[in-house]
Amino acid sequence: LYFSAQEGILFFYHIKDQQYEMKICTDILQPISSLIFSPDYTILLLVTDQGTVYTYKPAHSGEAVKLLDTCSSCFLAADFLTPGNKYCVSVTISGEVQVWILEDGTCLSKINLDTEV
């Protein structure tokens, strides 16, 4: 079970029977608003209240890597485009939908919905 508190710390709870063990995975210093796993559970997207998107790879137990940062409008949500883990899609508060390459954060395409989300 992955969990985040208001402080921006990502926790992992290993639960077995009536026992559990807690581990701190990473601290991004911003409140995390949502956690989204890739379809194969190898990458975790962390979306912050400030609109920044990070990637975290549980198998590597390293730090979270900033993928997308706020530009003119905060990212409201992000998710993986399936199948695979190569692309993600995000939407900003201003209604801009964008497709990104997960590897380096390159924006491939975007469309403005002309409405606030």
N, C-alpha and C positions, 0 to 999 in steps of 0.2 A: 504494500500500500504506500503510495506516494502522497505526501501532504505538505501544504505550505501554510505558514502563519503570516500575519500581517507584516512581519519584519522582513520578508523576502527570503527566508530560509527554506530550502527544500529538504524535507525529511523523508526518510524511508523507514517504514515499519515492517519488519519481518515477523509475520504472525504464524505460529504453529501451535495447534491445539489451544491451550489456555495461556500460553507463553507468548511474549513478544519482545523484540529487541529493536531499539530505535537508533538510527544513524543519521547524522547530518550530512547531506550530500553536497550542497553548495549554498552560498549566500550571495544573492545578486543585489542586495541593499535597496531593493524596491519592492513594495507589496505586489505579490503575484495574484492576478485576477483569475487566471485559468491555466490548467495543465492539460495537454492533449498528447496522447501517445500516437506514434506512427502505426500503420497497420501491422507491422511485424514486431512492434514493441522494442525497437532498437534505439529510437530517438524520442525524446520528450520535448515538446514545445512549451515554453513558459511565457505567458503573456502578462505583462505588468500593468498596474493601474495607470502608469504614465504612458503606456502604449508601446513599450519596447518589447521585442520578441527575442527570446534566447533559445538555444538548443542545448540539450543535456543528453549525454549518452550514458545510460546506467551501467553498461558493461565496462566502460572505461573508468568510471568513478572519478572523473576529473572535474574541472570547473565548467560552469555553464558558459557558452560562447554567445556573444551578442550577434544576432543575425540581422535584425531589422531595428532601426531606431526611428523615433518620431521625426516627421518632416514638417509639413504644414498642418497635419492633423494627426491625432493619436490613433494608433491601431486599436480597434475595438475587439477584434477577434482574429484568430488564425487557425488554420487546420491543414492537414495533409491532403494533397490530391492523390487519389489512389488510381491504379495500383502502384505500389512502390513507395520509396521515401525520397524521391529526387526533387519534388516540388511541393510548395505550400501555397495556400491562398490566404489573403488577409483582406480585411475591410476596415476602413477608417471611419471615424465618427462623421466625417463630411460626406461619406457615401462612395469613396473610391475603392474599388475592388482591384487587387493586384495579385499577380502570380509571380512567385519567387523561386530561384534555384536555392535549395537548402545548403549546398556546399559552400557558397560564397556570398549569398544574399543578393545576387544580381536580379533585378526586376526584369521579367520577360515581357509582361503585358499588363495593361491596366485599363480600366473603364470607369467612368464616373457615372453613378446612378442619378446624379442631380437631385438627390434628396438626403437629408440627414438620417443616419442610422441610429 
